[in-house]
Amino acid sequence: MFANVLLLALDPVFVSRIAEGLELDSEGIELVEQRRSTDPTLHHIAMALRAGVQSGDGLDRMYGEGLSTALAAHLLREYGAAVPGPKKQYGGLPREKLVRAVEYIQDQLATDLTVSRIAQAVYISPYHFTKLFKQSTGQTPHRYVVEARVRKAKELLSTGKFTISEAAYHVGFVDQSHLTRHFKRVFGLPPKRLLSI
């Protein structure tokens, strides 16, 4: 008999930061055990984490951080004993913060970008930044960064001065195959074809 087990652990400091972003009392957080036959949201987050590990996306800190944020927010909302304060209405990031976030992303493409660092650059909690950024751009920060990296890699490859592996390194991908997979998703062809055109 085989069992599939996925063990997830969240840093309590990280969960406290997410709680503050949700306007919960971060000092009085208590997750209450509940008996449920299923939790579809929890299942989807766990499967996305497992898929990320299997595909290599899990090596990207933003991928893991984004799913960890979703997991923490879900656990706090569904299993937390604290009650959220009144909800604020947002229409996305203010223009100057969006411009600053995009500039920061472009300047830091080759680094180990995280949602926390981008949010810190615009002085917003990571949870609110993720929510407002998606409202403003239609994409999660992770997807936006991946696509920005792919576009920059295409630009580098078009110069003829870089190999695919070098371009992947210069824009912050883990390796050539990671770039190739996302390049095909964004442009519909592998980077090798771009070099042969």
C-alpha positions in Angstrom: 0.0 0.0 0.0 1.4 3.4 -1.0 0.6 6.8 0.5 1.2 10.2 -1.0 2.3 12.6 1.8 3.3 16.2 1.4 4.6 17.8 4.6 4.4 21.6 4.6 5.8 23.9 7.3 5.4 27.7 7.5 7.7 30.0 9.6 5.6 31.6 12.4 7.2 35.0 11.7 6.1 34.7 8.0 2.6 33.7 9.1 2.5 36.7 11.4 3.4 39.1 8.6 0.6 37.6 6.4 -1.8 38.0 9.3 -0.9 41.7 9.6 -1.5 42.1 5.9 -4.9 40.5 6.4 -5.5 43.0 9.3 -5.6 40.2 11.9 -4.2 40.5 15.4 -0.8 38.9 14.7 -0.3 38.4 18.5 -3.4 36.4 19.0 -3.2 33.9 16.1 -4.4 30.4 16.8 -5.0 27.9 14.1 -7.9 25.6 15.2 -7.9 22.0 14.1 -11.0 21.1 12.1 -12.3 17.8 10.8 -13.2 18.2 7.2 -13.6 15.6 4.5 -11.8 17.9 2.0 -10.4 21.4 1.6 -10.2 22.1 -2.2 -8.1 25.3 -1.8 -5.6 23.5 0.4 -5.5 20.6 -2.0 -4.9 23.0 -5.0 -2.1 24.8 -3.2 -0.4 21.5 -2.2 -0.7 20.2 -5.7 0.8 23.4 -7.1 3.7 23.1 -4.7 4.2 19.5 -5.7 4.1 20.4 -9.4 6.6 23.1 -8.8 9.0 20.7 -7.2 8.6 18.2 -10.0 8.9 20.8 -12.8 11.7 22.8 -11.3 9.7 25.9 -10.7 10.0 25.2 -7.0 13.6 26.2 -7.3 12.5 29.8 -8.0 12.0 31.5 -4.6 9.1 33.7 -5.9 7.2 30.6 -6.9 7.5 29.1 -3.4 6.9 32.4 -1.7 3.8 33.1 -3.6 2.3 29.7 -2.8 3.4 30.0 0.8 1.6 33.3 1.1 -1.5 31.8 -0.4 -1.3 28.9 2.0 -0.8 31.1 5.0 -3.7 33.4 4.0 -6.0 30.5 3.5 -5.1 28.8 6.8 -5.6 32.1 8.7 -8.9 32.8 7.0 -10.3 29.2 7.2 -8.7 27.8 10.4 -7.7 30.9 12.4 -9.5 31.9 15.6 -8.9 35.6 14.9 -11.5 37.7 13.1 -10.4 40.0 10.3 -11.1 43.7 10.6 -13.1 45.6 8.0 -12.0 45.0 4.5 -10.5 47.9 2.5 -11.4 48.4 -1.1 -8.4 48.6 -3.5 -8.3 49.4 -7.2 -4.7 48.3 -7.7 -1.4 49.9 -7.0 -1.1 53.7 -7.2 0.7 54.5 -10.5 3.9 55.7 -8.9 4.2 52.5 -6.8 3.5 50.3 -9.9 6.2 52.2 -11.9 8.6 51.8 -9.0 7.8 48.0 -8.7 8.3 47.5 -12.4 11.6 49.4 -12.4 12.8 47.5 -9.4 11.9 44.2 -11.1 13.7 45.2 -14.3 16.8 46.4 -12.4 16.9 43.1 -10.3 16.1 40.5 -13.0 19.4 38.7 -12.6 19.1 38.5 -8.8 17.1 36.2 -6.5 13.9 38.3 -6.6 11.2 37.7 -4.0 7.8 39.2 -3.6 8.9 40.5 -0.1 11.8 42.5 -1.6 9.6 44.0 -4.4 6.9 44.9 -1.9 9.5 46.4 0.4 10.8 48.6 -2.4 7.3 50.1 -2.7 6.6 50.1 1.1 3.6 47.7 1.1 3.1 44.3 2.8 3.8 41.3 0.5 0.2 40.1 0.8 -1.3 43.5 -0.3 1.4 44.0 -2.9 0.6 40.7 -4.5 -3.1 41.5 -4.5 -2.7 45.0 -5.8 -0.1 44.1 -8.4 -2.4 41.5 -9.9 -5.2 44.0 -10.0 -2.9 46.5 -11.8 -1.2 44.1 -14.2 -3.5 41.1 -14.5 -0.6 38.9 -13.5 0.9 37.7 -10.2 4.3 39.1 -9.4 5.8 35.7 -10.1 4.4 35.4 -13.6 5.3 39.0 -14.4 8.9 38.4 -13.3 9.1 35.2 -15.3 7.8 36.9 -18.4 10.1 39.9 -17.9 13.0 37.5 -17.7 11.9 35.7 -20.9 11.6 39.0 -22.8 15.0 40.2 -21.6 16.5 36.8 -22.6 15.0 37.2 -26.0 16.5 40.7 -26.3 20.0 39.3 -25.3 19.7 36.3 -27.7 18.7 38.7 -30.5 22.1 40.4 -30.2 23.9 37.2 -31.1 26.4 37.7 -28.3 25.0 35.2 -25.9 24.3 31.5 -25.8 21.0 30.3 -24.4 22.7 29.2 -21.2 24.5 32.6 -20.8 21.2 34.5 -21.5 19.4 32.3 -18.9 22.1 33.1 -16.3 22.0 36.9 -17.1 18.3 37.1 -16.5 18.0 35.0 -13.4 16.8 31.6 -14.6 18.1 28.6 -12.8 19.3 27.0 -16.0 18.9 26.8 -19.8 16.0 24.3 -19.6 14.1 26.6 -17.2 14.4 29.5 -19.7 13.5 27.2 -22.6 10.3 26.0 -21.0 9.1 29.5 -20.2 10.3 30.9 -23.6 8.2 28.3 -25.4 5.1 29.2 -23.2 5.5 33.0 -23.9 6.7 33.0 -27.5 5.4 29.7 -28.8 8.9 28.5 -29.9 12.1 27.5 -28.2 15.0 30.0 -28.0 17.0 27.7 -30.3 14.6 28.5 -33.1 15.1 32.2 -32.5 18.9 31.7 -32.9 18.4 29.9 -36.2 16.1 32.6 -37.8 
